[in-house]
């Protein structure tokens, strides 16, 4: 039977569970002093620990063993996406992509963006939950929302692609991606990237791609891109 995983990002400097995790451990799961539990710091490590103080507000543990969990993929995957008007759809994408495996999420503001801001703390909680549910020890990085122009000008050591629906020559992601390479993929809003944004991205080293014949919603396209990279690897 798989153990419940508790997220303890500062476990090496603080052997007390964060209050929400402590309450879940002691009040909900009724763990007691002497019980062993499994922790992760979200940085690629699992910790076997023993509860030495079973207080919901001050659940203190003693680390018994440390295990490094390999990431599971030998490349870095960054998905930059324009948040949808219905934030539930982006939260769904973030959850599912974390379960599959992604290194970094970057929300971007585009000319046709429907949403100008997001609640990072809410999405962060979803990422933590998805990480624990999928038995991973690596929490994806979630960036603050930034402009499209700022993002495409940043250095990136790897392959860069922009997915769009304009009628111009594009190659399928599955045909153009080179296996094992770091990759950054741009996914636009429901109204797509503007023609000016596509030109600007190409001028900054991004290659235009298609994800198939169907016109996909933003969150579907982002998840298909994530899954395609994993399948190819």
Secondary structure, DSSP 8 states (H G I E B T S, - for coil): ----EEE-TTTTT--B--HHHHHIIIIIS---TT-EEEEE-SBSEEEEEEEEEEETTEEEEEEEEEEE---SSSS-EEEEE---SSHHHHHHHHHHHHHH--SEEEEEE-TT-S-S---HHHHHHHHHHHHHHTT-SB--EE---EEHHHHHTS--SSEEEEE--SSS--EEHHHH--TT--EEEEE--TT---HHHHHHHHHTT-EEEE--SS---HHHHHHHHHHHHHHH-
